[in-house]
Amino acid sequence: ESLGWKVTATIEAGGMGHEIETWSEAGAPRQVAIDGKPASQLALGRIARVLWLIPAMDRLWIEGAEGRRRFLDRMALSFDPDHAGTALAYDKAMRERNRLLRDQVRNDGWYDALEAQMASSGATLHDARLRVLDHLAEAQAQAATAFPVADLALEQAEGGMPDTAPELRAALAESRGRDMAAGRSLVGPHRSDLAAVFAAKGVPARDCSTGEQKALLISLILANARALAARIGAPPILLLDEVAAHLDAGRRAALYDEICLLGAQAWMTGTGAELFADLGARAQILEVTEAEGLSQVRPQ
């Protein structure tokens, strides 16, 4: 049986308070209301900047490039909520072009129209990703942190990424024959990959230990939060699920200190209250238990 759910909250942003509701009715698409009026996910993103880290992301550096692109795009979205629309526009045009390629359609007019859309949104998408890397590099360089600095770069599956919309459009047109043979588009930002190197050791993230990979991820989340705070005047909300996993006691204590120094509201989960002992009076500890299929929350 599919059950519905609803979350309500009061969010303070930009000196103003907002009543937020988000819910789903028995598996239906998620809905949002802001101050009692229906709203889009984009509108919610403008007033509630949220960064998160979940256990599934621990494999980010060793799995496929798609997950790393999504991770980078979420960071870009935190700076500019319009990034989501740009990514959707690019994906839509690319899917339509791929369908033409698979069907062996040879209509230059259709390709011209779709490639113009891909070039415009694709160049914007690529530029936004590069700006994020600049923001993160600056935030890491300026921070006194216990977490490793990551040298970041965008790499292409093959060749280089055209720098401008006209160059991308020309590259797409030139690649039609090759793309038709492959049945998919082989040029564009969908072929990009986020590469990271543990700077102090010169070791690619994919070759680091599990603990080092987790520390690099945390470092990037913290850098993203610092960069956001510098640009919008307030830190984002942090959602950190099982964040203490793979961290030794010293680094765990350092994480809590850095979050508190940032001044962010952070929601962290763990398997026991002892994992958060270093926070002391700086945190409110809640215990979640289950009884008869219902979650119960009580302060510690």
PyMOL commands that set and color helices and strands:
alter all, ss='L'
color gray80, all
select helices_A, chain A and resi 41-47+55-59+65-79+83-102+108-142+165-174+176-182+189-191+205-207+210-232+249-262+273-282
alter helices_A, ss='H'
color red, helices_A
select strands_A, chain A and resi 5-13+16-24+31-34+37-39+50-53+150-156+192-198+203-204+237-240+266-268+286-291+294-299
alter strands_A, ss='S'
color yellow, strands_A
deselect
rebuild
show_as cartoon
